[in-house]
């Protein structure tokens, strides 16, 4: 069985905001263009159809023998550690002969800094500008290891020449984006910009933009969306999953 015959089932968080699903579909469309012949299916953990269980059930019932399940998540936290394994267990019980390979989350990955810089450049921010401080904002998590990934990304990114790079979180952790913006301004940063570490538009991205600009940020980047770096990461994760021996099956 060749790699392209194994469908890729992408599992996104899901949102009540229709812009989110449209962005996910745009990103996965870009993946399909890069890999003709690869069947790419979309699913959502919450707020939008179809569920990953429904998509995987359909594949198994339709005669597929195997699929790669890829979390469209920027960090490994509750959804990738609890929700998605629960989905796989449910499907494996229903379809004992159907094998599921699990791919890693999108982040961390070196290409993500390039995607963040791409989005900042679209606002007129020069990469590594020594007069610019960056606030790297993620959704935030109650899982300390997920937040530690954002802290590590900020440290790595600061080496590219910025005045400073500081992490911030839209929920569940501190500092909040507005707090980080104000702290950098008070520390003397000539200019503060915000890099949005979100996959798709929605409540958090809108809130971060409004509150960061009110706190004195001069620019807030768009969400990562269908950045070509993300399409490349998805294909890398897919390939990695095919080369790993770990599969999920109720056998």
Secondary structure, 3 states (H helix, E strand, C coil): CCHHHCEEEEEECCCCCHHHHHHHHHHHHHHHHHCCCCCEEEEECCCCCCCHHHHHHHHHHCCCCEEEEEECCCCCCHHHHHHHHHHHHHHHHHCCCCEEEECCCCCCCCHHHHHHHHHHHCCCCCCCCCCEEEEEEECCCCCHHHHHHHHHHHHHHHCCCCCEEEEEECCCCCCCHHHHHHHHHHCCCCEEEEEECCCCCCHHHHHHHHHHHHHCCCEECCCCCCCHHHHHHHHHHHHHHHHCCCCECCC
